[in-house]
Amino acid sequence: MTSEEVEAIFCTPPSEFNNRSPKSILAYAIGAALYMPATRSEVAEEIKNGKHEGLTTVMLDLEDAIGDQQVGQAEQSLAQQLLQLLSYVRTGSMSEQSLPLLFVRVRSVEQLERLLNGLGESLSLLTGFVLPKFSSNNGRAYFELIARYNRGKAEQNIPVLYGLPILESSNIIYRETRWNELLSIKEILDEFQEYVLNVRIGATDFSSLFGLRRSPDITIYEIAVIRDCIADIINLFGRVDSDYVISGPVWEYFSHRERVFKPQLRVSPFEDAFGKQGRNLRMDFISDAVDGLIREVMMDKENGIIGKTIIHPSHIKPVQAMYAVTHEEYMDALAIVERNDGSLGVFKSTYANKMNEIKPHLNWAHRIINRSKVYGVLHEQQHFVSLLPNHENTSAAYTGAVQR
């Protein structure tokens, strides 16, 4: 995105970040996290050439995305791709700051230890490790390894490696064991909180325990058993005094399917942003089930969740665009924070369409401002639709402006 395009869309532009940025920025910045099997041999080249426009986060998967008989091959491929990226950085073919945030999803504590001991200097390119099937049984061992690595490198100007636990095991989804398990997990995460970047929800694994799979016409919040579990995860880890960022479940659809329900994307925002061409873009999104993704991201945000696991590059821009803070949100949040001096309790919003109560809305305001630091603040007449692809006046992804 050119500087002129950024200026036209944002009143406060998105911030720059990389894997050396503060944890408070990175926890929000993960955003649309694209999973790739670690067996792929083109990862380094694709990153160098910018194949996936707007890509800010890559998660190289050594777990479910590869077969059980491919583990050795996948580890070897991972090492080769990271070495290739390291060589690009060292030879000046690309800068370290231009890399997306890189994570590796491991299979086990033993594999994590093997990678920490074997990847060498390539580890400096990573932001962290994704820890699947995280539980009270394996969680401490995972974070003891991560803490030991970080403490051993503290004086070497090497970026911190974080852990991203995925909550997806049976002891969490089954009601009779859920709360004790969540409390035990939180006790572990609290002990190692400086190395916990965010808490991720694995709804696909949860669903599999009941033989369920949501359709592209509905969100994960409409699967009752998953919704109830997500509510408890938010209840514990989403509290303001917990200080954790929770990331949402994967959206797994990316191509046309027969529809059951009417699409829920209104026509007017697309026409306002792109004129008559906006109708075509809207229909493209509907045909590719992206309207369902947009609705689920909206539900994520309403529930205090930021960040989304994705499995297709076409999801990058819609997800990232949804995290941009609207002018109305920002003005409300800023006014609430600025007036928090005890002289006032309630006041009419800048847009004169709602009541802002300082004490009840203060924590919400702080979270909006935190999000705005990463994703920027839109101009008053702008909408997330303005950041979507295929607009003749918007030649690059919104996320291309924030990742440097």
Secondary structure, DSSP 4 states (H G I P E B T S, - for coil): --HHHHHHHEEEPPPPB-TTS-HHHHHHHT-EEEEEETT-S-HHHHHHHT-STT--EEEEESSTTS-GGGHHHHHHHHHHHHHHHHHHHHHTSS-GGGSPEEEEE-S-HHHHHHHHHHSGGGGGGEEEEEETT--TTTHHHHHHHHHHHHHHTTTTT-PPPEEEEEE-SHHHHSHHHHHHHHHHHHHHHHHTGGGB--EEE-HHHHHHTTT----TTS-GGGSHHHHHHHHHHHHHHSSTTT---EEEEEE---S----SS-----SHHHHHHHTTHHHHHHHHHHHTTHHHHHHHHHHHHHTT---EEESSGGGHHHHHHHTSBPHHHHHHHHHHHHT-SSS-SEEE-TTSSSEEEHHHHHHHHHHHHHHHHHH-EE-TT--GGGGSS-BTTB-S-HHHHHB-
